[in-house]
């Protein structure tokens, strides 16, 4: 059970979700240690600016390094002695996995294995880790339930996330390590990832460059606002590990439960940015799915919380931050 004296280790703390989670926990008075390799998958300056914000908190400590470096991780566990670990560091992106597959094996498989080993050795109370809606692959049953089969991933990224869930289950079974998997659905908001649609479309619209709309616009995504994601994670942390079940292993969908048509999202962006998009219709890309839609009944039942920020409000908040961050009048 998470208490005010709990020490929390967050991997990927310079990333989008890791930054927001770290900030919220620090604001609530927790001690947070973060680790991140600050790689160049997207603009490093954005990651550095996130770290500058976190560094203002007296109970935050940071180490720059990769999950693949077991010796570094061991030293961090020994020094900080965390009670709870939230593992968010990973190589993200479905399309990037088509051209840079080796990165995913090292970061998402070797890195996750190292985290599991450290958690086992140091008898961590609870490991929460990032999975993805991508594990549902080409499932046609809507909405996606955590009880659906997830053995047909259609991208290497999805395959590594499914592998993480299997590895976590094994460690929960063999070593009684309490683990909770978080299947995130298209997270967006201030300080977001520039490779994600809402951010990348905003950049293109402001520069009057074409935006590529895949599957000719016939895409739906369960866009989930970052504050709702952080609230969900913290409630699961405070609820404590799944001790009452054997093995102590659970998985949750973290989604908004309200899929939005891609064209609707673009219209909302245009309205907030005050500019029209130049649209380039494209076929669906390898590894993409036409729709994501989270069944969050388990999340609501266990945490008494359901994501509530609408796409209209979420985009409004994102664009407000975007204009402030890039000094757009």
Secondary structure by P-SEA (a helix, b strand, c coil): cccccbbbbbcccccaaaaaaaaaaaaabbbbbbbbcccccccaaaaaaaaaaaaccccbbbbbccccaaaaaaaaaaaccccbbbbcccccccccccccaaaaaaccaaaaaaaaaaaaaacccbbbbbbccccccccccccccccccccccccaaaaaaaaaaaaaaaaaaacccbbbbbbcccccccccccccaaaaaaaaaaacbbbbbcccccbbbbcccaaaaaaaaaaaaaaccccccccccccccccccbbbbaaaaaaaaaaaaccccbbbbbcccccccccccccaaaaaaaccccccccaaaaaaaaaaaaaaaaccc
